[in-house]
């Protein structure tokens, strides 16, 4: 064998070894003694929460293709004092690779991409809802509608493999920016997906795990505190938190 052929063979073996090491390392990261959470969560939505009337709104075929699931709840609830609350829930079993992108379709991205503008009213960015003693953090934002001055206070929560996926690295979109809406949406989605991907690697969250996304919102008129309380009451009546506790390993 000529020296040049030997050099190419050595390079090929080195490249093959590097590939196998990278692939094997990635597999081992998620499968060899993986991080096991002692508790996992899942939401169950009530179609008839006490004091509320529900009007279902069908999800378009294009949106279903993007969301990659038909396991959806979408519509409007009318409350005891005729208040309106928009609600959405999507559930994914993790069998479709497109489902990994659902964490990139939050209001911070999709609402802004459809012309809504984030507004700072002074409320916190998180809202904790309590379900039989268990507190679950929800993201909390206010947006102005594309036309007019209507304000909508919205909360949402993402569960991946039974764990709350809080958005610690929020992407800020300035209200006065002249950037194209679709580019804003794409930029925000890229940022959020990149942040979530790094977190999934760091925390060893399986990329094929089941996922849930829950969002609900209500209008704001003047003080935001009453709207926030409406969301708190509704969320704890509409949603039931199912808690599964893992038995500790016995050696």
N, C-alpha and C positions, 0 to 999 in steps of 0.2 A: 504494500500500500504506500502510495506516495505521501510525502510530508504534508502537502496541501490537503489531501483527502483526510489524513489523520487529524489535522487542525479543524476541518469542517465537522468531522465526527465528534470531536471533543466539544466543540461549540454546541452541536445539536444535543449531546447528552447533558450539557450544563443547562441549556434552555429547557429541555424536558424535565430535568430535575427541579428547576425553579418553578415550573408550572405545576408539577405534582405537589411540591411543597406548599405553594400558595393555595391550591385547591384543597389539599388535605388539611391545611391549617384552618381554612375557612369552615370546612366540614366539622373539624374537631371543636372549633370555637362554639358551635351551636349544639353539638351532639355528645361530646365527651364531658361528662360531669357538668351539664349546663346549669345555669342559674335557675332555681326553682322558686317561684313565689309561693309563700304559704297560703295566700288567699287570692282568689280570682273573682271577678265581678261580671255580671251581665244585666242589662236592662230589659224589662218587660213592660210594654206600653198597654195601658188600659184604654179600650175604645169608648168606655162610658165612665170617666171619672166623675165623682159625685159633684153635682152642681154645674156641669159643663155639657154643652151640646156640640157634637162633632159633625162637621161637614167635610167629607173626603174630597180631595182634588187629585185627579189622575196625573201621573207623571208621564211626560211625553216620551216617545220611543227613542228619540235622540239622547235625552237625558238618561234613560235606562241603559243605553249602550255605553255611555260615559261612566255611569256608576257601576256597571257590570254586575247588577243584581236586580231581581224583581221583588226581593223581600223588603218592601218599603212601606212606610206609613207617611202620608203627606196630606195636610189639610188645615182647616181652621176650626178652632174651638171658640165657642161663645160662652162667657162665664156668667156667674150669678147676677152681676150688675150690667150685663150686655157688653162687657169688655171683650175685645177680640184678641186671640192669641194664635199665631201661626206656628205649626209644629211639623217636624220632620224626624223620621228615624229610618236608618238603613242598617241592615245586618248582613254580614259577609261571612262565609264559612272558610275562606282562605284557599279554595281550590283553584281559583283563577288568578293568574299572575297580574292581571290588570288591577286586581283588588288592592294591591300594595299601594296604589296611588290615591286611595280614598282619603288618606290623611292630608292630602294637598288640596282638598276641596272645602276648606273652611270659609266662613263669611269674610275673614280677612283677605281672602283671595277671590272667591267667586262673587261675593256681593260687590266688591270694589270693581271687579272686571265687568260687572253689569251696570256700572254707573253710580253705585252707592258711595257715599263719602264718609269716612270715619270722622266722628266728632268727639271731642273731649269735654265731657260734662262734669268731671271731677269724681266719678265713681271709681272703685277699684277695677282691676282687670280680671279678677276672679270672684266667683260666687260659690260658696260651699252649700250644698244641699245635704240634709241629713235624712237617712233612711234607716229607721230602727236602730239608731245609735251609731251608724256608720256614715261618716262625712265624705262626700265626693266633691272634688273641686271642678267647677265649670268655668270655661272662658266667658268673659263678660265684655261686651262692646256696645257702643251706640253708633248708628249710621244714619245719615240723611239720605232720603230717597232721591232718585235722579231728577225728578221734576217736583218743584215746590219745596216746602220747608218741613215736610213730615219727618219725624225722627222715630227710629225703631230701636228699642233696646233688646239685644239678643244674647242668649247664652247657649253654649254648646259643650259637648264632652265627647271625646274619642276614647274608645277602649280597644286595645290591641292585645290579643292573647290573654284577655281577662284583666289587663292592667290599665289604669288611667294614664293616658298619654297627654300630659300637660304641655302646653306650648311655652317653654321657657325662653325661647329665642324668637320673639315677636318681630315681624317685618313691618316697619313703619312706612306708610304711604302718605306723603304730604297732601293736604287738601287742595293747595293751589297749583299743583303740578300740571303741566300741559301735556304730559305723556299720554300716548294713546291708551285707551282702556284695555284693549287686548294685550298690549305690551305690559301694562301694569299687572294684569292678571298672570301672565306668563312669568314675569319677573318674581312676583310674590310666590307663585307656586314652586318655582325652582328653588327659591330661598328656603321655603318651608320644608320641601321634600329633602333638600340637602341637610338641613338641620336635623330632621327626624331620622334620616338614614344614619347619620353619625351617632345619634343617640341609640338607635337600634343596635349598632355595632358595639358601642360602649357598654350597653346594658344587656347585651346578648339576648335581645328579643327576637324570637323566631319570625322570619319574614313571611312564613306561610300560616301564621296564627289567625284565628278568627278575629273579626273586627266588628265594632259597632260605632255608629255616629248618631248622636242625638242633638237636635237643635230646636229651640222654641223662642219666640219673641213676642213683644207687645209694643204698642205705641207709647211715646213719651210726650206729655203736654206739661211744659213748665218744669216743676221739680221732678227729678228722676226717682226719688225714693218710693213713691206709690207704685210706679211701674215695676221697680225691682221687687217690691213685696208681692205684686201680682204674679210675677214669674216664680218667686220662691214657693208660694202657695200652690200654684198650678203644677209645678214640677214635681212636688212631693205627693200630689194626688194622681197625676198622670202616670208617673213612673214607679215601678216596683224594682227594687234592687235585689237581685239574686246573688247570694254570696256562697261560694264553694271554698271550703277549707281543706287543704291538702294534709293528709296524715304524715307526720314526721317519719323519716326513714329509721328503721330499727336495725342496728348492726349487732 
